[in-house]
Amino acid sequence: MQKPSGLALLLTTALLALSAMASERADAEPNGAALFAANCVACHGPAGKGDGPAAIAFNPKPRNLTDKKVMATVTDRNIADIVRKGGAAVGKSPLMPPFAALTQDQIQALIEFVRNLGKP
């Protein structure tokens, strides 16, 4: 795993700050699409392909969440852990920030949304 560049760390810090603000404004009824838009699109892109605007500065690139073969090997618990704890805590990219402020219901809504990415 490569060490993050200065630009990548700056982008990750800014995204983490923005996501914390977005999490504070989350509706009482968790909405996976809204949570994805607020917390994930900058890196994973609007369709979840790992091509968000911040991804240009990242190595490795964010995961393509629409890759059916890869996603079939990832459990819901794996997704919950990486969202809650961040990439470094689960042996993935340290550029994936933790979203510890999200509730269990919000994480579940996000998982359900991610599971439907790439489906017709």
RAGIUR-V289465 format. One record per backbone hydrogen bond with DSSP energy under -1.0 kcal/mol. CO is the residue of the C=O (numbers start at 1). NH is the residue of the N-H. Records with the same first field share a line. If there is no record, write none. Layout:
CO=NH / NH
//
This chain:
5=9
6=10
7=11
8=12
9=13
10=14
11=15
12=16
13=17
14=18
15=19
16=20
17=21
18=22
19=23
20=24
23=26
31=35
32=36
33=37
34=38
35=39
36=40 / 41
40=43 / 44
41=45
42=54
43=52
44=50
45=48
48=65
52=55
54=57
55=58
64=67
66=68
67=71
68=72
70=73
75=79
76=80
77=81
78=82
79=83
80=84
81=85
82=86
83=99
87=90 / 92
88=91
93=96
96=87
99=102
103=107
104=108
105=109
106=110
107=111
108=112
109=113
110=114
111=115
113=116
114=117
116=119
//
